[in-house]
Amino acid sequence: MFITEAMAATEAAAEATAAAAEPSPMASFLIQLILVFAIFYFLLIRPQKKKMKEFENMLKAIQPKDEVLTGGGIYGHVVRVEGDILTVEIAKGVEIKVSRSTIREVVSKVQK
C-alpha cells in the first residue's frame, strides 16, 4: 500500500508540472497575432511609408528647368513654380499648368 501512495504522489506531481508548463491557448494566440502584425509592419507598412516620404520630398524639391513626367504621361520642362501649380513647357511655346500632385516622377534634375 505504501508503494501505491508514492506512485500516486509522483503522478500527481507530474500532472501539476505538465499543467504549469503548458501555456494557455489565449496567450499562444496573442503571441501569434503580435508576430503576424510585426511581420506585416516590417514587410509592408514600413517600406510603403518610406516610399511615400521619398515621393513627397521629390515633389517638394521640383524646381524650374527640371524635366518631369506627369500622371497623364506627358513629358515636359518646368518653367515656373507657383506654390502647388507648376507651369510645364511640353513643346516650343506650348505651356500647360499642372498641379504638383499630378507629377509622377522627375526625369532629370537641374545641375546646380
C-alpha distances in whole Angstrom, upper triangle without the diagonal:
4,5,5,7,9,10,11,13,15,16,17,19,20,21,23,25,26,27,29,31,32,36,37,39,42,42,42,45,47,46,48,51,52,52,54,56,57,57,60,61,62,63,65,66,67,69,71,72,73,75,76,77,79,81,82,83,85,87,88,89,92,95,99,100,96,96,93,92,91,89,92,92,95,96,98,99,99,102,101,98,98,95,93,96,97,100,100,103,102,105,109,110,107,104,102,99,96,93,91,88,89,89,87,87,90,91,93,93,96,97,97
4,6,5,6,9,10,11,13,14,16,17,19,20,21,23,25,26,27,29,31,34,35,38,41,40,41,44,45,45,47,49,50,50,53,55,55,56,59,60,60,62,64,65,65,68,70,70,71,74,75,76,77,80,80,81,84,85,86,87,90,94,97,98,94,94,92,90,90,88,91,91,94,95,97,98,97,100,99,96,97,93,91,94,95,99,98,101,101,104,107,108,106,103,100,98,94,91,89,86,88,88,85,86,88,90,91,92,95,95,95
4,5,5,6,9,10,11,12,14,15,16,18,20,21,23,24,26,27,29,32,34,36,39,39,39,42,44,43,44,47,48,48,50,53,53,54,56,58,58,59,62,62,63,65,67,68,69,71,73,74,75,77,78,79,81,83,84,85,88,92,95,96,92,92,89,88,88,85,88,89,92,92,95,95,95,98,97,94,95,91,89,92,93,97,96,99,98,102,105,106,103,101,98,96,92,89,87,84,86,86,83,84,86,87,89,89,92,93,93
4,5,5,6,9,10,10,12,14,15,16,18,20,21,22,24,26,27,30,32,34,37,37,37,40,42,41,43,45,47,46,49,51,51,52,55,56,57,58,60,61,62,64,66,66,68,70,71,72,74,76,77,78,80,82,83,84,87,90,94,94,91,90,88,87,86,84,86,87,90,91,93,94,93,97,96,93,93,90,88,91,92,95,94,97,97,100,103,104,102,99,96,94,90,88,86,82,84,84,81,82,85,86,88,88,91,92,92
4,5,5,6,9,10,10,12,14,15,16,18,20,21,23,24,26,29,30,33,36,35,36,39,40,40,42,44,45,46,48,50,50,51,54,55,56,57,59,60,61,63,65,65,67,69,70,71,73,75,76,77,79,81,81,83,86,89,93,93,90,90,87,86,85,83,86,86,90,90,92,93,92,96,95,91,92,88,86,89,91,94,94,97,96,99,103,104,101,98,95,93,90,87,85,81,83,83,81,81,84,85,87,87,90,91,91
4,5,5,6,9,10,11,12,14,15,17,18,20,21,23,25,28,30,32,35,34,35,38,39,39,40,43,44,44,46,49,49,50,52,54,54,55,58,58,59,61,63,64,65,67,69,69,71,73,74,75,77,79,80,81,84,87,91,92,88,88,85,84,84,82,84,85,88,89,91,91,91,94,93,90,90,87,85,88,89,92,92,95,94,98,101,102,99,97,94,92,88,85,83,80,82,82,79,80,82,83,85,85,88,88,89
4,5,5,6,9,10,10,12,14,15,16,18,20,21,23,26,28,30,33,33,33,36,38,37,38,41,42,42,44,47,47,48,50,52,52,53,55,56,57,59,61,62,63,65,67,68,69,71,72,73,76,77,78,80,82,86,89,90,86,86,83,82,82,79,82,83,86,86,89,89,89,92,91,88,89,85,83,86,87,91,90,93,92,96,99,100,97,95,92,90,86,83,81,78,80,80,77,77,80,81,83,83,86,87,87
4,5,5,6,9,10,11,12,14,15,16,18,20,21,25,26,28,31,31,31,34,36,36,37,40,41,41,43,45,46,47,49,51,51,52,54,55,56,58,60,61,62,65,66,66,68,70,71,72,75,76,77,79,81,85,88,89,85,85,82,81,81,78,81,82,85,85,88,89,88,91,90,87,87,84,82,85,86,89,89,92,91,95,98,99,96,94,91,89,85,82,80,77,78,78,76,77,79,81,82,83,86,86,87
4,5,5,6,9,10,11,12,14,15,16,18,20,23,25,28,30,30,30,33,35,34,36,39,39,40,42,44,44,46,48,49,50,51,53,54,55,57,59,59,61,63,64,65,67,69,70,71,73,75,75,77,80,83,87,87,84,84,81,80,80,77,80,81,84,84,87,87,87,90,89,85,86,82,80,84,85,88,88,91,90,94,97,98,95,92,90,87,84,81,79,76,77,77,75,75,78,79,81,81,84,85,85
4,5,5,6,9,10,11,12,14,15,17,19,22,24,26,29,28,29,32,33,33,34,37,38,38,40,43,43,44,46,48,48,49,51,52,53,55,57,58,59,61,63,63,65,67,68,69,71,73,74,75,78,81,85,85,82,82,79,78,78,75,78,79,82,82,85,85,85,88,87,84,84,81,79,82,83,86,86,89,88,92,95,96,93,91,88,86,82,79,77,74,76,75,73,73,76,77,79,79,82,82,83
4,5,5,6,9,10,11,12,14,15,17,20,22,24,27,27,27,30,31,31,32,35,36,36,38,41,41,42,44,46,46,48,50,50,51,54,55,56,57,60,61,62,64,66,67,68,70,71,72,74,76,80,83,84,80,80,78,76,76,73,76,77,80,81,83,84,83,86,85,82,83,79,77,80,81,85,84,87,86,90,93,94,91,89,86,84,80,77,75,72,74,74,71,72,74,76,78,78,81,81,82
4,5,5,6,9,10,11,12,14,16,19,20,23,25,25,25,28,30,30,31,34,35,35,38,40,40,41,44,45,46,47,49,49,50,53,54,55,56,59,60,61,63,65,65,67,69,70,71,73,75,79,82,83,80,79,77,76,75,73,75,76,79,80,82,83,82,85,84,81,81,78,76,79,80,83,83,86,86,89,92,93,90,88,85,83,79,76,74,71,73,73,70,71,73,75,77,77,80,81,81
4,5,5,6,9,10,11,12,14,18,19,22,25,24,24,28,29,28,30,33,34,34,36,38,38,40,42,43,44,45,48,48,49,51,53,53,55,57,58,59,61,63,64,65,67,69,69,71,73,77,80,81,78,78,75,74,74,71,74,75,78,79,81,81,80,84,83,79,80,76,74,78,79,82,82,85,84,88,91,92,89,86,84,81,78,75,73,70,71,71,69,69,72,73,75,75,78,79,79
4,5,5,6,9,10,11,12,16,18,21,23,23,22,26,27,27,28,31,32,32,34,36,36,37,40,41,42,43,45,46,47,49,51,51,53,55,56,57,59,61,62,63,65,67,68,69,72,75,79,79,76,76,73,72,72,69,72,73,76,76,78,79,78,82,81,78,78,75,73,76,77,80,80,83,82,85,89,90,87,84,82,80,76,73,71,68,69,69,67,67,70,71,73,73,76,77,77
4,5,5,6,9,10,11,14,15,18,21,20,21,24,25,25,26,29,30,30,33,35,35,36,39,40,41,42,44,45,46,48,50,50,52,54,55,56,58,60,61,62,64,66,66,68,71,74,78,78,75,75,72,71,70,68,70,71,74,75,77,78,77,81,80,76,77,73,71,74,75,79,78,81,81,84,87,88,85,83,80,78,74,71,69,66,68,68,65,66,69,70,72,72,75,76,77
4,5,5,6,9,10,13,14,17,20,19,20,23,24,24,26,28,29,29,32,34,34,36,38,39,40,41,43,44,44,47,49,49,51,53,54,55,57,59,59,61,63,64,65,67,69,73,76,77,74,74,71,70,69,67,70,71,74,74,76,77,76,79,78,75,75,72,70,73,74,78,77,80,80,83,87,87,85,82,79,77,73,70,68,65,67,67,65,65,68,69,71,71,74,75,75
4,5,5,6,9,12,14,17,19,18,19,22,23,22,24,27,27,28,30,32,32,34,36,37,38,39,41,42,42,45,47,47,48,51,52,53,55,57,58,59,61,62,63,65,67,71,74,75,72,72,69,68,68,65,68,69,72,72,74,75,74,78,76,73,74,70,68,72,72,76,76,79,78,82,85,86,83,80,78,75,72,69,67,64,65,65,63,63,66,67,69,69,72,72,73
4,5,5,6,10,12,15,17,17,16,20,21,20,22,25,26,26,28,30,30,31,34,35,36,37,39,40,41,43,45,46,47,49,50,51,53,55,56,57,59,61,62,63,66,69,73,74,70,70,67,66,66,63,66,67,70,70,72,73,73,76,75,72,72,69,67,70,71,74,74,77,76,79,83,84,81,78,76,74,70,67,65,62,63,63,61,61,64,65,67,67,71,71,72
4,6,5,8,10,12,15,14,15,18,19,19,21,23,24,25,27,29,30,31,33,34,35,37,39,39,40,42,44,44,46,48,49,50,52,54,55,56,58,60,61,62,65,68,72,73,69,69,66,65,65,62,65,66,69,70,72,73,72,75,74,71,71,67,65,68,70,73,73,76,75,79,82,83,80,77,74,72,68,65,63,60,62,62,60,61,63,65,67,67,70,71,71
4,6,8,10,13,15,14,14,18,19,18,20,23,23,24,26,28,28,30,32,33,34,36,38,38,38,41,43,43,45,47,48,49,51,53,53,55,57,58,59,61,63,67,70,71,68,68,65,64,64,61,64,65,68,69,71,71,70,73,72,69,69,66,64,67,68,72,71,75,74,78,81,82,79,76,73,71,67,64,62,59,61,61,59,59,62,64,65,65,68,69,69
4,6,9,12,15,13,13,16,17,16,18,21,21,21,24,26,26,27,30,31,32,33,35,36,36,39,41,41,42,45,46,47,49,51,51,53,55,56,57,59,61,65,68,69,66,65,63,62,62,59,62,63,66,66,68,69,68,71,70,67,68,64,62,65,66,70,69,72,72,75,79,79,77,74,72,69,66,63,60,57,59,59,57,57,60,61,63,63,66,66,67
4,7,9,12,10,10,14,15,14,16,19,20,20,22,24,24,26,28,29,30,31,33,34,35,37,39,39,41,43,44,45,47,49,50,51,53,55,56,57,60,63,67,68,64,64,61,60,60,57,60,61,64,64,66,67,67,70,69,66,66,63,61,64,65,68,68,71,70,73,77,78,75,72,70,67,64,61,59,55,57,57,55,55,58,60,61,62,65,65,66
4,6,8,7,7,10,11,11,13,15,16,17,19,21,21,23,25,26,27,29,30,31,32,34,36,36,38,40,41,42,44,46,47,48,50,52,52,54,57,60,64,65,61,61,58,57,56,54,57,58,61,61,63,64,63,67,65,62,63,59,57,60,61,65,64,67,67,70,74,74,72,69,66,64,60,57,55,52,54,54,52,52,55,57,59,59,62,63,63
4,5,5,6,9,10,11,13,15,16,17,19,20,22,23,25,26,28,29,30,30,32,34,36,36,38,40,41,42,44,46,46,48,50,51,52,54,56,60,63,65,61,61,58,57,56,53,56,57,60,61,63,64,63,66,65,62,62,59,56,59,61,64,64,67,66,70,73,74,71,68,65,63,59,56,55,51,53,53,51,52,55,57,59,59,62,63,64
4,6,5,6,9,10,11,12,14,15,17,18,20,21,23,24,26,27,28,28,30,33,34,34,36,38,39,40,43,44,45,46,48,49,50,53,55,58,62,63,59,59,56,54,53,51,53,54,58,59,61,62,61,64,63,60,60,57,55,57,59,62,62,65,64,68,71,72,69,66,63,61,57,54,52,49,51,51,49,50,53,55,57,57,61,62,62
4,5,5,6,9,10,10,12,14,15,17,18,20,21,22,24,26,26,26,28,31,32,32,34,36,37,38,40,42,42,44,46,47,48,50,52,56,59,61,57,57,54,52,51,49,52,53,56,57,59,60,59,62,61,57,57,54,52,55,56,60,59,63,62,66,69,69,66,64,61,58,55,52,50,47,48,49,47,48,51,53,55,55,59,60,60
4,5,5,6,9,10,11,12,14,15,17,18,20,21,23,24,25,25,27,29,31,31,33,35,36,36,39,40,41,43,45,46,47,49,51,55,58,59,56,56,53,52,51,48,51,52,55,56,58,59,58,61,60,57,57,53,51,54,55,59,59,62,61,65,68,69,66,63,60,58,54,51,49,46,48,48,46,47,50,52,54,54,57,58,59
4,6,5,6,9,10,11,12,14,15,17,19,20,21,23,24,24,26,28,29,30,32,34,35,36,38,40,41,42,44,45,46,48,51,54,58,59,55,55,52,50,50,47,50,51,54,55,57,58,57,60,59,56,57,53,51,54,55,58,58,61,60,64,67,68,65,63,60,58,54,51,49,46,47,48,45,46,49,51,53,53,56,57,58
4,5,5,6,9,10,11,12,14,15,17,18,20,21,22,22,24,27,27,28,30,32,33,34,36,38,38,40,42,43,44,46,49,52,56,57,53,53,50,48,47,45,47,48,52,53,55,56,55,58,57,54,54,51,49,51,52,56,56,59,58,61,65,65,62,60,57,55,51,48,46,43,45,45,43,44,47,49,51,51,54,56,57
4,5,5,6,8,10,11,12,14,15,16,18,20,21,20,22,25,26,26,28,30,31,32,34,36,36,38,40,41,42,44,46,50,53,55,51,51,48,47,46,43,46,47,50,51,53,54,53,56,55,52,52,48,46,49,50,54,54,57,56,60,63,64,61,58,55,53,49,46,44,41,43,43,41,42,45,47,49,49,52,54,54
4,5,5,6,9,10,11,12,14,15,17,18,20,20,21,24,25,25,27,29,30,31,33,35,36,37,39,41,42,43,46,49,53,54,50,50,47,46,46,43,46,47,50,51,53,53,52,56,55,51,52,49,46,49,50,54,53,57,56,60,63,64,61,58,55,53,49,46,44,41,43,43,41,42,44,46,48,48,51,52,53
4,5,5,6,9,10,11,12,14,16,16,18,18,20,22,23,24,26,28,29,30,32,34,35,37,38,40,41,43,45,48,52,53,49,49,46,44,44,41,44,45,48,49,51,52,51,54,54,51,51,48,46,48,49,52,52,55,54,58,61,62,59,57,54,52,48,45,43,40,41,41,39,40,43,44,46,47,50,51,52
4,5,5,6,9,10,11,12,14,15,16,16,18,21,21,22,24,26,27,28,30,32,32,34,36,37,38,40,43,46,49,50,47,47,44,42,41,39,42,43,46,47,49,50,49,52,51,48,48,45,43,45,46,50,49,53,52,56,59,59,57,54,51,49,45,42,40,37,39,39,37,38,41,43,45,45,48,50,51
4,5,5,6,9,10,10,12,14,15,15,16,19,20,20,22,24,25,26,28,30,31,32,34,36,36,38,41,44,48,49,45,45,42,41,41,38,41,42,45,46,48,48,47,51,49,46,47,43,41,44,45,49,48,51,51,55,58,58,56,53,50,48,44,41,39,36,38,38,36,37,39,41,43,43,46,47,48
4,5,5,6,9,10,11,12,14,14,15,18,19,20,22,24,25,26,28,30,31,32,34,35,37,38,40,44,47,48,45,44,42,40,40,38,41,42,44,45,47,48,47,50,49,46,47,44,42,45,45,49,48,51,50,54,57,58,55,53,50,48,44,42,39,36,38,38,35,36,38,40,42,42,46,46,47
4,5,5,6,9,10,11,12,13,14,16,17,19,20,22,23,25,27,28,29,31,32,34,35,37,39,43,46,47,43,42,40,38,38,35,38,39,42,42,45,46,45,48,48,45,45,42,40,43,43,46,46,49,48,52,55,56,53,50,48,46,42,39,37,34,35,35,33,34,36,38,40,41,44,45,47
4,5,5,6,9,10,10,10,12,14,15,16,18,20,21,22,24,25,26,28,30,31,32,34,36,40,43,44,41,40,38,36,36,33,36,37,40,41,43,44,43,46,45,42,42,39,37,40,41,44,44,47,46,50,53,54,51,48,45,43,40,37,35,31,33,33,31,32,35,37,39,39,42,43,44
4,5,5,6,8,10,10,10,13,15,15,17,19,20,21,23,25,26,27,29,30,31,33,35,39,42,43,40,40,37,36,36,34,37,37,40,41,42,43,42,45,44,41,42,39,37,40,40,44,43,46,46,50,53,53,51,48,46,43,40,37,35,32,33,33,31,31,34,36,37,37,41,42,42
4,5,5,6,8,9,10,12,14,15,16,18,20,21,22,24,26,27,28,30,32,33,35,39,42,42,39,38,36,35,34,32,35,36,39,39,41,42,41,45,44,41,42,39,37,40,40,43,42,45,45,48,51,52,50,47,45,43,39,37,34,31,33,32,29,30,32,34,36,36,40,41,42
4,6,5,5,7,9,10,11,13,15,16,17,19,21,22,23,25,26,28,29,31,33,36,40,40,37,36,33,32,32,29,32,33,36,36,38,39,39,42,42,39,40,37,34,37,37,40,40,43,42,45,49,50,47,44,42,40,36,33,31,28,29,29,27,28,30,32,34,35,38,39,41
4,6,6,5,6,9,10,10,12,14,15,16,18,20,21,22,24,26,27,28,31,34,38,39,35,35,32,31,31,29,32,33,35,36,37,38,37,41,40,37,37,34,32,35,35,39,38,41,41,45,48,48,46,43,41,38,35,32,30,27,28,28,26,26,29,31,33,33,36,37,38
4,6,6,6,7,10,11,11,13,15,16,17,19,21,22,24,25,27,28,30,34,37,38,34,34,32,31,31,29,32,32,35,35,37,37,37,40,40,37,38,35,33,35,36,39,38,41,41,44,47,48,46,43,41,39,35,33,30,27,29,28,26,26,28,30,31,32,35,36,37
4,7,7,7,9,11,12,13,15,17,17,19,21,22,23,25,27,28,30,33,37,37,33,33,30,29,29,27,30,30,33,33,35,36,36,39,39,36,38,35,33,35,35,38,37,40,39,42,46,47,44,42,40,38,34,32,29,27,28,27,24,24,27,28,30,31,34,35,37
4,6,6,6,9,10,11,12,15,16,17,19,20,21,23,25,26,28,32,35,35,31,31,28,27,26,24,27,28,31,31,33,34,34,37,37,34,35,32,30,32,32,35,35,37,37,40,43,44,42,39,37,35,31,29,27,23,25,24,21,22,25,27,29,30,33,35,36
4,6,5,6,9,10,11,12,14,15,17,19,20,21,23,25,26,30,33,34,31,31,28,27,26,24,27,28,31,31,33,34,33,36,35,32,33,30,28,30,31,34,34,37,36,40,43,44,41,38,36,34,30,27,25,22,24,23,21,22,25,27,29,29,32,34,35
4,5,5,6,9,10,11,13,14,16,17,19,20,21,23,25,29,32,33,29,30,27,26,26,25,28,29,31,31,33,33,32,35,34,31,32,29,27,30,30,34,33,36,36,40,43,43,41,38,36,34,30,28,25,22,24,23,21,21,24,26,27,27,31,32,33
4,5,5,6,9,10,11,12,14,15,17,19,20,21,23,27,30,31,27,27,24,24,24,22,26,26,28,28,30,30,30,33,33,30,31,29,26,29,29,32,31,34,34,37,40,41,39,36,34,32,29,26,23,21,22,21,19,18,21,23,24,25,28,29,30
4,5,5,6,9,10,11,12,14,15,17,18,20,22,25,29,29,26,25,23,21,21,19,23,23,26,26,28,28,28,31,31,28,29,26,24,26,26,29,29,32,31,35,38,39,36,34,31,29,26,23,21,18,19,19,16,17,19,22,24,24,27,29,30
4,5,5,6,9,10,11,12,14,15,17,18,21,24,28,29,25,25,23,22,22,20,24,25,27,27,28,28,27,30,29,26,27,24,22,25,25,29,29,32,32,35,38,39,36,34,31,29,25,22,20,17,19,19,17,17,20,22,24,24,27,28,29
4,5,5,6,9,10,11,12,14,15,17,19,23,26,27,23,24,21,21,22,21,24,24,26,26,27,27,26,29,28,26,27,24,22,25,25,28,28,31,31,34,37,38,36,33,31,29,25,23,20,18,20,18,16,16,18,20,22,21,24,26,26
4,5,5,6,9,10,11,12,14,15,17,21,24,24,21,21,18,18,18,17,21,21,23,22,24,24,23,27,26,24,25,23,21,23,23,26,25,28,28,31,34,35,33,30,28,26,23,20,17,15,17,15,13,13,15,17,19,19,22,24,25
4,5,5,6,9,10,11,12,14,16,20,23,24,21,21,18,17,17,16,20,20,22,22,23,23,22,25,25,22,23,20,18,20,21,24,23,27,27,30,33,34,31,28,26,24,20,18,15,12,14,14,12,13,15,18,20,19,23,25,26
4,5,5,6,9,10,11,12,15,18,22,23,20,21,18,19,19,18,22,22,24,23,24,24,22,25,24,21,22,19,17,20,20,24,24,27,28,31,34,34,32,29,27,25,21,18,15,14,16,15,14,14,15,18,19,19,21,23,24
4,6,5,6,9,10,11,13,16,20,21,17,18,16,16,17,17,21,21,22,21,21,21,20,23,22,20,21,19,18,20,19,23,22,25,25,29,31,32,30,27,26,24,21,18,15,14,16,14,12,11,12,15,16,15,18,20,21
4,5,5,6,9,10,11,15,18,19,15,16,13,13,14,13,17,17,18,18,19,19,18,21,20,18,19,17,15,17,17,20,19,22,22,26,29,29,27,24,22,20,17,15,12,10,12,10,9,8,10,13,15,15,18,20,21
4,5,5,6,9,10,14,17,19,16,17,15,15,15,15,19,19,20,19,20,19,17,20,19,16,17,14,12,15,15,19,19,22,23,27,29,29,27,24,22,19,16,14,10,9,12,11,11,11,12,15,17,16,18,21,21
4,5,5,6,9,12,16,18,15,16,15,16,16,17,21,21,21,20,20,19,17,20,18,15,17,15,14,16,16,19,19,22,24,27,29,29,28,25,23,21,18,15,12,12,14,12,13,11,11,15,15,13,16,18,18
4,5,5,7,10,14,15,11,13,11,12,13,15,18,18,18,16,16,15,14,17,16,14,16,15,13,15,14,17,16,19,20,24,26,26,25,22,20,19,16,14,10,11,12,10,10,8,8,11,12,10,13,15,16
4,5,6,9,12,14,11,12,10,12,11,13,16,16,16,15,15,14,12,15,14,11,13,11,10,11,11,14,14,17,19,22,24,24,22,19,18,15,13,10,7,7,9,7,9,8,8,12,13,12,14,17,18
4,6,9,12,15,12,14,13,15,15,16,20,20,19,18,17,16,13,15,14,11,12,10,9,12,11,15,16,19,21,24,26,26,24,21,19,17,14,12,8,10,13,11,13,12,11,15,15,13,14,17,17
4,6,10,12,10,12,12,14,15,17,20,20,19,18,16,14,12,14,13,11,13,12,12,13,12,15,15,18,20,23,24,25,23,20,20,18,16,14,11,12,14,12,13,11,10,13,12,9,11,13,13
4,7,9,7,9,9,12,13,15,18,17,16,14,13,11,8,11,10,8,11,11,10,11,9,11,11,14,16,19,21,21,20,17,16,14,13,12,9,11,12,10,12,10,8,11,10,8,9,12,13
4,6,6,9,10,14,15,18,20,19,17,15,13,10,7,8,8,7,10,11,12,12,9,11,11,13,16,18,19,19,19,16,16,14,14,14,11,14,15,12,15,13,10,12,11,8,8,11,11
4,6,9,10,14,15,18,20,19,16,14,11,7,5,5,6,7,10,12,13,12,9,9,9,10,13,15,16,16,16,13,14,13,13,14,12,16,16,14,16,14,11,13,11,9,8,11,12
4,6,9,13,15,18,20,18,15,12,9,5,5,6,8,10,14,16,16,15,11,11,9,9,12,13,14,15,15,13,14,15,15,16,15,18,17,14,16,14,11,11,9,8,6,9,11
4,6,10,12,16,17,16,14,11,8,6,5,8,10,11,14,16,15,14,11,11,9,11,12,14,16,17,16,14,15,15,14,15,13,15,15,12,13,10,7,8,6,5,5,9,11
4,7,10,14,15,13,10,7,6,4,6,10,12,13,17,18,17,15,12,12,9,9,10,12,14,16,15,13,14,14,14,15,13,15,14,10,11,9,6,5,5,7,8,12,14
4,6,10,11,10,8,6,6,6,7,11,13,13,16,16,15,14,10,11,8,10,10,13,16,17,15,13,13,13,11,12,10,12,10,7,8,6,4,5,7,9,11,15,17
4,7,8,6,6,5,7,9,10,14,15,15,18,18,16,15,12,13,10,11,10,14,17,18,16,14,13,13,11,12,11,11,9,6,6,5,6,7,10,12,15,18,21
4,5,5,5,7,8,11,11,14,15,15,17,17,14,13,11,12,10,12,11,14,18,18,15,13,11,11,8,9,9,9,6,4,5,7,9,10,13,15,17,21,23
4,5,7,10,12,15,15,18,18,18,19,19,15,15,14,15,13,15,14,17,21,21,18,16,14,13,10,10,10,9,5,6,5,9,11,13,16,18,21,24,26
4,6,9,12,15,16,18,19,19,21,21,17,16,15,15,13,15,12,16,19,20,16,15,13,13,11,12,13,12,8,9,9,11,14,14,18,20,22,26,28
4,7,10,13,15,18,20,20,22,22,19,18,16,16,13,14,11,14,18,19,16,15,14,15,12,14,14,14,10,9,9,10,12,12,15,18,21,24,27
4,7,10,12,15,17,17,20,21,18,16,13,13,10,10,7,10,14,15,12,12,10,12,11,13,14,14,11,9,10,11,12,11,14,17,19,22,25
4,7,10,13,15,16,19,20,18,16,13,12,9,9,6,9,13,14,12,12,11,13,12,14,14,15,12,10,10,10,10,9,11,13,15,19,22
4,7,9,12,13,16,18,17,14,11,9,6,5,4,7,10,12,10,9,9,11,11,14,13,15,13,11,12,11,10,9,10,12,13,17,19
4,6,9,11,15,17,16,14,10,8,5,5,7,9,10,12,11,9,10,11,12,14,13,16,14,12,14,12,10,10,9,10,10,14,16
4,6,7,11,13,13,10,7,6,4,6,9,11,13,13,12,9,10,10,10,12,11,14,13,11,13,12,10,11,11,10,10,14,15
4,7,10,13,14,11,8,5,6,6,10,12,12,11,11,8,10,10,11,13,13,16,16,14,17,16,14,15,14,13,12,15,16
4,6,10,11,8,6,5,7,9,13,15,15,14,13,10,10,9,11,12,11,15,15,14,18,17,15,17,16,14,13,17,17
4,6,7,6,5,6,9,12,15,18,18,17,16,13,12,10,10,10,9,13,14,13,16,16,14,17,16,14,14,17,17
4,6,5,6,8,11,15,18,20,21,19,18,14,13,10,11,10,10,13,15,15,18,18,17,20,20,18,18,21,20
4,6,8,11,14,17,20,23,24,22,21,17,15,12,11,9,8,11,14,14,17,18,17,20,20,19,19,22,21
4,7,10,13,16,18,22,23,22,20,16,14,10,9,6,5,8,10,11,14,16,16,19,20,18,19,22,23
4,7,10,13,15,18,20,18,16,12,10,6,6,5,6,9,10,11,14,16,15,18,19,18,19,22,23
4,6,10,12,15,17,16,14,10,8,6,5,6,6,10,10,9,13,14,13,15,16,15,16,19,20
4,7,10,12,13,12,10,6,6,4,6,9,10,13,12,12,15,15,14,16,16,16,16,20,21
4,6,9,11,10,8,5,5,6,7,10,11,13,12,11,13,13,12,13,14,14,15,18,20
4,6,7,7,6,4,6,9,11,14,14,17,15,14,16,16,14,14,14,15,15,19,20
4,7,8,6,6,7,10,11,15,15,17,15,13,15,15,14,14,15,16,17,20,23
4,6,5,7,10,13,15,18,19,21,19,17,19,19,17,16,17,18,18,22,24
4,6,8,12,15,17,21,21,24,22,20,22,21,20,19,18,20,19,22,24
4,6,10,13,16,20,21,24,21,21,23,23,21,21,21,21,20,23,25
4,7,10,13,17,18,21,18,18,20,20,19,19,20,21,21,24,26
4,7,10,13,15,18,16,15,18,18,17,18,18,19,19,22,24
4,6,10,12,15,12,13,16,17,17,18,19,19,20,24,25
4,7,9,12,11,11,15,16,16,18,19,19,20,23,25
4,6,8,7,8,12,13,14,16,18,18,19,23,24
4,5,6,7,11,13,14,17,19,18,20,24,24
4,5,6,9,11,11,15,16,16,17,21,22
4,5,8,10,12,15,18,17,20,23,24
4,6,9,11,14,17,17,20,23,25
4,6,8,10,13,14,16,20,22
4,7,9,13,14,17,20,22
4,6,9,11,14,17,19
4,6,7,10,13,16
4,7,10,13,16
4,7,9,12
4,6,9
4,6
4
